[in-house]
Amino acid sequence: MAAPKRLSLFSETEFESKASAGFPSGCPTLDLSTTWDAAGRNLLIYRPPSQPVSKIHQVGPPGTKAPEAVTVTWKPNGQFLAVGWSDGVVRLMGLETNKAAHHIPVCEGTNANISRIGWASCNVTGKPQGELSTHSTGFESTESTAPEDKLPPNLPQELTFLEVDTALPKISPLPTGSAGPDDDATVFTLRTGIEFLFQPPKREEYDRVNVMVVGTKDGKLQLNIFDSFLIGTFLNPVAEPATTSYMISHAAHPQLSTHALVFAEKETEANHLTLVPMDLPFISSSPINLPLLASKLTTLQKLLRYIKQSQLHMQVEWKNTRELPNRFLRSVQGDLEELASGPRSIVPALYHTVVTGHAYEPVREWLVDSVAERGHKRWDKAVISGLENLRSLVHENFLPALDRCAIILSRLRGLAQFYDDRDDIGYSVTQTSRLLDIVGCLTLVGHKILSNVMDELEHFNAFSTWLRFQIDRLASSSIEQNELTEKEATMDTSKVLTYIERYLISSPLDIFFDQVSKGDWQADLDHIEDGVSLLPILDTQLTKQESGQASRRALQHVEFLVSYVTTSSNRMFKDIAEAKKRSTGVIYSALASNSSTNKVYIFQSGVDIKNGISSSLHTASTCIHLPDRNVIDLKFLNGETLVLLCNKADNTPTITLVPIQSDQLEYKAYGSAIDEIPMVQVADLEEFIISPEYAMRPVRMEVHDRTDLRGEVPMRICLLSNNRTTWRTFTIAE
């Protein structure tokens, strides 16, 4: 073996508490690491030397303990951190905020727990990443450093991913006032959260598909693509009746659509391992560009979540405009009903005061004693701020999100029309047209709300001025009353009368936000489920409502339409997922290994992949004998190098690089007997030691290949000391 070289220290992080089993986990593109603080039940992300970047904590339902993080995995580009929690939910966390960007229920409400999360990127075209990056810089390069820089960009690809909505104004954050119990109520209130969720696809990602495989302790697998688009859940592929095996490890190569999963009955000291190739042929055989399709679908999902939160905020603001005025109005209603003669409700009573200047005694007492100057200020602030906030929500949040939905659905409809002769795309022109119809209805309702808000705000300003005038007039002496009458000449009495008649007790906005009975809801739902065009029906119902005729209650309601577009979209998402799920096959082959402390067994399983479907060819194996070494941990750096963490006889830790495709390794067909595996002692293996000033006893290792996705980062070897608080990252000097 070659003389050992020394590793170069890249960074060092000291955790505040001991890392739990399976932690820490290093980011593949940035010098960050995450660990679990069991005492504080917090997931912490650190940057060297010991600076916490983010603290993530989940709160359980009332009366229950906060969930614990059981496993974590970084997205290959380092943009997201997938955290599997003990409540059976995978939450995708961004570095910019500690709020969950996506919630992926896996085994929520069951006795099963999440065992492992695998996350990998696959190249759709099969081109190496270096070639992709050459083409991706075609538009941006200003200086030619190599002949390849003059290659023209992929014009069809650029046209495919041409983004129209980037010309639109950015989506605005929602008001900070919470309108819901979950993280969606806050993640959309942050500018960083909005920008993080709604990122346009990058040119280098045009040919990549991100695949997430989540394993549970009952042996099931859940498959997601592009962060949060659920393909489906698969039963345990391992036929082992004695004990339940589950996924304990995951590996994938960016040029292959088949992923390798390792199943075992327990994570440590397992007696039997099963290698499961998971075929994903839809990655390469999808008729529609899969990154484009998944990007549009996941953006549509996020927009629907945003629209739902906008609707909840709109509901809150509408209630704010009605609650305080209604309390004031109810306080005078009883006194008016006891009058021997005169009006029996507040509308004719105030109408009488506007026209004649005379106020009935209950109205006088109510204005002077109950409302008064302080009550008027509260009334004025509640209504004006509520209406202005409602106007902003519709104009800045609700309608812009609907515009983006319409753009995406139009794109999806065009793709469905182009591939109308294919039955494997998963959705139809009819579905997208229906969704566009519902979005059109929501847009119409949004504009109606905006128009009514502007009218009500204008009329309320006139009414508020008149109300304050009456409070001052009735509370003043007779001499002051004559002086105050000069103000009356500047008031728009017609708007005051219109407000009292149309807006005081009930508002035209009520039809969009008030409670709808279950009967009306179901009746309207049954009526439109027949496939009738919604926009003409809604327009007719709005016309009837404005003219005072009987109309359908639920169809005009914002919550009803938001619920309907969400339900209809979920049907389309499910159909697309089912089409992809039918193209997902799982086969398995079993491996068994009884390891020794100074031996490393390498199994080479041949897999033939045609049209995305794999078939087992053969399994070969070899054994590397490491004299005077004890193997502590091993990891694959890439498809060519295996990294071994060993201890010498004097407890000195070493790092050994094994070229697994070397001619010195003799692979022979694997049989059932372990002693039949050929054993070799490979000469000239690269070996590295740790400098004395960084001496440690490592118990766990992670390796990351070099990357330039988010800045140049060299190949890294990360070691966890036996105190489980020291995390050192080393590099190999070139």
N, C-alpha and C positions, 0 to 999 in steps of 0.2 A: 504494500500500500504506500502511496506517495507520502512524502513528509507533510505533516499537517500545517495548514495556514491558519491565520487568525481572522476571526470575524471582525467586521467594523461595526461599532455601535452606531445605530441610526437614531434611536430615541429610547427614552425610559419613562415609564409611567408607574406611579405608586398609588395603588387604590387605597381608599379609606377603610375598606373592610375586605375580608377574605372572599375570593371569588368562589362561587358555588360550582358544582359539577357542570361541565359544559360551557363554562365561562372562563375567561373573557373571550370575546369574538372580535377579530380585527377587521377593519374596513378594507376592501380590496383596492380602493383607489386613493384613499387618504390615510394619513397616519392618525387614525382614530381607533379607539377600542371601546367596547361596551361590556359592562359587568353588572351583576345582580347583587344589590344590598339586601340581604335577607332580613336584617334587623329592621331597617326602615321601609322594607317592601318597595324599594325604588330601583328602577333600571337607570343606570348612569352611563353616559357617554363621555369619555375622557379624550383630551388631547395632551400630548406630552408638554411639560413633565408630569403634572398631576392636576390639570385644570379641567373641572367638569364643564362640558359643553351643554349638556341637557340632562334634566332629571325627569324621568317619566314615571308617573304613578297612576294606577287605575283605582277607582273607587267602586266597590261592589254595591249591590242593592241594599236598602236599609235593613239592618239586622244581620248582615253577613260580613265576613272578612273580605278585605281587599284581595283581588286575585293576584297570583304570583306569576312571574315570567318563568316558563319552563324550557323554552328554547328560543334562540334568535338566529337570524340569518340576514346577511347584508345582500342587497341587490347588487348584481355584478358591476354596475357602474357607480356604486356607492351612494346613490341618490336616496334610497329608502332603506329602512331597517324593519324587517318583518319580525314581529314579536309574537310568539305563541304563548297565550296566557292560560292559567289553570281553569278559567271559566269556559274554555273551549272556543275562544275567538282569537283569530290572528289579526293583529292591528298593525297597519303599515305606518310607521312614524317617519317624519322628515327631520332633517337636521335643523331647519329654520324654526320649528315650533315643536313643543312637546304634546301637541294635540294630534290625535290619530287622523290621518288623511283618509284612510279606508278601514272599514270593519268587514272582516270576512268570517262569518260564522262557519265553524268546521264541525264541532261536536258539542255545541252549546246545548245545555239542558240534558245531557246524557252523562253516563258514568265514565265514558272514555276520556282520555287525556291526549293532548297533542304530543307526539313523540319526536318528530323531526320535521324541519322545513328545508326543502331543497329549492334553490333558485338559480336559474341558469339562462344564458342567452344563446339562441340558435340563429345561425345565418340562413335566411330563406334561400338565397341564390347559391349557396355553397362556395362562394368566393372567400378567399382568406381575408382577414381583416385589414391586412396591409394594402391589398388591392382596393378595398372599399374606401380606405382613407385617402388613397391617391385620387380617386374620382370625386370624393367629397370635397376636396379643396379646389375644384375646378373653377368655381366662381370667385374664390377669395384670394387666390394667389396673385401677387402683383409682380413678383420677381421669379424668373425661371432659374431654378437651381439644378434641374435634371430634365432630360428629355421627356420623362413621364409627366412632368408638370404641364406640358402642352396638350395633354389628352383632353378632348372635349368632355364636358359633363354628360351624364346619362339623361338626355333630353326627355325621353318617355317617362323616366322615373321622376324627373323634376315636375313634369306636368301632372303626373299622378298625385303627387303630394303638394300641389299648389294650394296654398291656404288662402281662402277668400276672407275668412273672419279675422285675419291679422290686420286687415285694413279698418276694422271696427274699433271703436274705443274699448279700452280694457274694462272688464267687469269690475264693478265697484264693490268694496266690502259692505256687508250688511251692518246695520246699527249694532252697537255693543250690547244693547238690551237683549237678554236671552229670551228666545221664544220656544225653547224646547229643552228636554232633559239630557240629550245626548251631546256628543262632541261636535256634531254638525252645527249645533246652535252657536258654537264659538269659533270653529275652524274657519267659517266663512266670514267672520267679523274682522279677520286680520288680513292686512294687505299681503303679508308674507305667505299666509295660507292660501290666498287666492292665486297669487303668482306661482306658488309651488304646485297647486293642483292643475291649473290650466296652462300648462306649458306646451307650446307648439312642438310638433315632432322635429327632431334634429336630423340633419341630412345623413349623419353617420348611423342613424337608427332606422333608415328606410328599409333595410333588408334584415332587420333583426327582430326576433320574437322572444320576449321574456316569458319563461315558463316557470311556474311555481307549483311544486308538488308538496302537499302537506300530508304526513302520515300520522295516524292515531294509534293508540295502544290496542284497539280492537282489530288492527290490521287493515283498516280501510285507507283509501287514498283519495285526496281531493285535488283536482287539477284546475289551475287558474292560468290564464295568459294575460299579459299586459297588466300586471299588478292586481287587478280586481275583477276581471271578467271570468266568471265561473263557467267551466266546461262541464263539470259533473263530478260525482263521487263514485268510486269503484270499490267493489268488494275485495277482500283479501285474496291476492293472486296465488298465495302459497297454500298448497294442499297438505297441511300438517295437522291432522286431527288431534294429536296428543296435547300440544300446547299451542297457544296463539302466537304466531310470529307477527312482528310489526316492523315498519321501516326504521332502521337505525342509521342509515347513511345514504347519501345521494351523490351522484357524479354525472357530469355531462360534458360533451365536447362541443364547441361552438359550430363545428362543421357537420354534426350528425343530429338527426331528429330523434334518435333513440337514446333514452336516458337509462342509466344503470342505477338500480335501487338494491340495497342490501337489506334483507330481512333476517331477524333473529328473535328468539324468545326472550332475550334480555340484552341490554346494551353492553354489559361488561361480562367477560368470561363466558361467552356463549359457546355451547358445544356444537352448534349446527348453524351454518350460515347459508342463506339462499340468495343468489344473484338473480335479480329480476330485470330483464330488459323491457323497458316501457316504450312502446312504439307510438309516435305521434305523427302519422303520415300526413295529417292535414296541414302541417307546417309547410311542406314542400308541394303538396298537391292541391291546395285551395285555389279555386278558379279566380277568386278575387284576391288581390294583393293582401296577404294576411296582416302585415303591420298597418296598412292603411285601414282595413276593416276594423281591426281591434282598437286602433287609435280613435276612430270615429265613435265606436260603440262605448268605449270607456269615457270619452269626453261627454257623450250624451248622458251616460249614467250620472256623471258628476253634475252636469247642468240640471238634471231632474232633481237631484238632491238640493242644489242651490235654489231652484224654483220653489221647492217645498218649503225651505226655510224662509224664502221671501214671502210666501203666502202666510206663514205663521206670523211673521213680523207685521204684515199688513193687517192680519186679524187683530193683533194686539193694539195697533194704532187706532183701528176703527173702534175697538172697545173703549179706548181712552177718550175718544171724542164723544161717547155716549154716556158713560157711567156717571160722571159728576153732574152734567146737566139733568139727567134723569132723576138723580137724587134730589136736586133742587125742585124739580117739577112735581115729584111725588109729595114733597112736603107741603105744597099748597093745594093739592087736589082735594084733600079731605075737607078743608075749610070751604072751598068753592061748592062742594056738593051739599053743604049744610045751608047755603044761602036760600032765603025764602023766595027770592026772585032774582033773575039775572042769569048769567052764564053758569053752566055747571062744570066746565073744564077750562084749562088754562088757555087754550087756543082762542076761543071766542072772547075770553076776558082780556087778553092782551090785544087782540084785534080791536076790541072796543076802545081800549086806552089809546091806541095809535090813532084811530079815526077821530075820537071825541076829545081826547086829552083827559078824560075822567077815568079814575081808577077805583074799582070796587074795593071795599075795605079789606077783604082778605088779600087782594093783590097788593094794596098799599103796605100792609103789614109785612107781607112776604118780601117785597122789594126793599123796604127800609130796614127790617129787623133780621130776616133770614139771609137774604143775599148780601145786601149792603156793599160797601166798597171792597172789602176784603174778599167776599164771595164772588163778586163780579170779576176780580182779577184772576181768581182761581178758575172760574168758568172760562174766561177769555183765553187764559194760557192753555187749559186742557184742550179746548176745541181747536184753536189755531195751531198749536204745536202738533196735535194729533193729525190734523188735515195736512199740514205741511210735510210732516214725516211720511204720511201715506202717499202724498204726491211724489216725494223723492224716491220712495221705495218702488213705485210703479215706473217712474221715468228712468231711474238710474240702475235699478236691479232687475225688476220683473220683466219689462219689455226687452231690454238688451239680451237677457238670457233666452227669451223666446226666439229672438232673431237668430241667435246662434243655433238653437235647436232646429229651426227651419232650414238653415244652411246645411247642417249635417244630414238631416232627413232627405233633403233634396239630392244631396250627393249619394246617399244610400239608395234612393229610388232610381237614380240614373244607373248605378251599378247593377241593380236588380233588373232594369230594363235591358241592359247590355247582355246580361247572362240569363235571360229569361228561358233559354233552352236547357239550362242546367237545373237539376233538382237537388244539388248538394250544397248550395250556397246558404240554405237555412232560413231564408226569408223571401218575401214576395213583394211585388210592386203594390199589391193591395194593402199590405200591412203598413208600408211607409206612407202611402197616400192617406190611409186612415189616421196615422199619427200626425201628418201635416194638417189634416182637417181639424184635429183636436187642438193643435198648436195655433191654428188660425182662429179657433173659437176663443182660446185664452188671450190671444192678441186683441181680438175685438172687445172682450170683456175688460182687458187692461185699459184700452183707450176710452171705453165708456166710463170706467172708474175715474180715470184722469179728468175727463170732461166734467163729471159730476162733482169731483173734489174741487175743481176750479170754481164752478158755479156756487157750490155751498160755501166755499171760503169767501167769495165776494159778497154773498148775501149775509153771511154771519158777521163780517166786519161792519156792515150797515146796522145789523140788529144789535151788535155789541155796543156800538156808539149810542144808539137810541136807548138801550137798557141802562147804560151809565147815566145818560141824561135824565131818565125817569127817576133813577135812584137819587140823584142830586136834587131834582126838582121837588120830589115828594118829601125829602128830608129837610128842605130849606124853608125859610120864612116866605111870606107872601110877597114882600118887596123883592127878594132875590129871585122869586119865581118869574117875575116880569122881566128881569134882566136875562134869565136863562132862556127865555123863549126865543131870543135872537139866534141861539144855536140851532133851534128847530128848523130854521129856514134853510140851513145848509145840509140837512139830512135828506137822504133818498128814501122817502117814506114807502114808495112802491116796493123797494127791495126788502124793507123791514116787514111789510105785510106778506110778501112772498115767502120770506124765511119762516115767519110764524105759521103760515099755512102749509108749506111743503116740507120744512126741515126740522121744526122744533120738536115735535113728538116722534116722528119717524122720518128717515132720510132715504132718498133714492139709492144711497149706498147700501142700505140694509139688505136688499135683495141679493147682493154679492157676498155678504159676510154673516148674516144672522143664522140662527139655528134652522136646520132642515130636518123634518121628521123622517124616520126610517121608511115610512110608507112612500113619501114623496121621492126620497132618494132611490128606492128600489124601483118605483114606477118609471121614473125617468131613465134609469139604467136599463130596464127591460125594453123601453121604447127605442133607445138608440143602439142597442146591441143587435138589432136586425140588420145593421149595415147601412142605414139611411145616412145621407149626407148631413153632417151636423151644422155646418155654417148657416145654411138657409133656415133651418129650424130655430137655431139660436137667435138669428136676426129677427125672425117673426115673433118669438117669445119676448124679446126685448122691446119690440114695438108695442106689443100688447100691454106689457107692464107699464110702459111710459104713458100709455093712453088710459090706464086705469082698468084694463080688462083682466080677466083671470088668465094666468100664465103658469107654465111649469116652473116650480120653485127651484128644484135642484139643478137644472140644466144651466141656470144663470149664475150658480154659486161657484166662487173661485175654488174652494176646497174640493168640490165635486169634480170639476174639470181637471184639477191637478192630480187628484186621485185616479181619474180615468186615464189620463195620459201616462201616468206611472204604471198602472196595471197593464195597459195595452203595450207599453214599451217592454215590460218584463216578459210578456208573452213572446214578443219578437226575440228578445235576448235568449229566452229558453229554447226557442226553435233553432236559433243559430248554434247554441251550445250543444243541442242534441245532434245536429248535423256533424259537428266536430267530434262529439263523443262517439258516434258510430264509426268514426275513422281512427279510433284509439284502440290498439290491441295490446295485450299484456301476455307475454310468455315467460317461462321461468326455467332456470337450471340450478341445481343444488350444488353447493361446495362445502366441504368439511375441512377443518384445519386444526391440528393440535400443535400449537407453537411452542418453541423453545426460546429461552432468553437470549441465545446468541445466534439464532437462525431467523431468517426472513423468507417466507414462502410467497412467491409471486405466481398468480394464476392468470393465464392468458386465455380468455374465452373468445373464440372466434364467432362473429355474428355477421351473417350475410343480410344486407339491407337492400331490398328492391322495392321501389315505389313507396318508401317509407315503412315497409313491413320487414321485420327482422326474423331470421331463422337461425337457430343454433347450428354451428358447424362442428366445432370441436373445442375441447378445453385442454390446454397444455399447462405445465407447471414447471417451476424450477425453485431451487432453494439456495440462498446465499448464506454461507457460513462466515460468521464474524468472530474470529478467535479473540478471546480476552475482551469481549464486549457483551454488554447486556442492553437489549433494545428497550427503550423507554416509550418512544412514540415514532410513528412514521406517517408521512403525508406525501401525496403526489403533487409535485409542483406544476406539472403540465403533462402532456402525453408522452414525454421523453425522459423525464427525470423523477426519480423517487428520492425523497429526503428522509434520512434516518437520524433520529436522535438516540444516541447510545451513551452508556457509561463504561469507562475503562475499569480495569480491576482496582485502580486507585481512586475510583469515584470521580474521575475527571470527565466532564461531559464533552462529547464530540458530535459534530454534524458531518454526516457522510452523504455524498451525492451518488446515486446509483443510476447509470444510464440503462433503462429497462429494455431498450432495443439494441443493446450492445451484442456483438457477435460472441463475446465471451460467455454470455448467459445461454445455457443449453436448455431449451424447452422441450419436454417430452409429453406425450399424451398422458393426461391425468387419469389414474385409476383409483380404486378404493383404498389401496394401501399407501400409507404416508411414507413408508420406507422406500417406495419405488420412485419417489421424486428425486431427480438428479441434484446432487449437492455440489456447488462450486465455490471456490474462493477467488473472487475477482481481484485481480491486481490493478494497481494504479487508480484506485478509486480516489476521488477528491475528498479530502477530509479537512475539517476546520475545527479549531478549538476556540474557546473564549479567553480573551485576555485576562490575566490575573486580577487586574483592577475591577473587572466585572464578574468575578467568580460567583457562581450560583449553582444550585442543584435543581435543574429544571424538571418539572413533572408533566408538562403539557407543551405541545408545539403547534403552531400554525405557520403555513407558508403561503406567500402571495407572489405571483409572477410579476415582472415589471409591467408597468402600464403608463400610458400617457393620456388617458381619457380626461382627467382633471388635473393636468400638470404632470410633469415627468416624475415618476416614483420608481425607484429601483426594485429589483427582486428583494423580498424581505423574508426573514426567518424570525418569528415571534416566539419567545419562550416565557413561560410562567414559572416563577421560582416556587420552591416547596413551601414558602410561607404564604403562597397564594395571594399576595398583595403586590408583588413586584412583577412588572410586565416589561420585558426588554425586547426591542426590535433591532436585529442585526442585518447587515448587508454583506455581500461578498465583493471585495475589491476586485475590479476588472483590470 
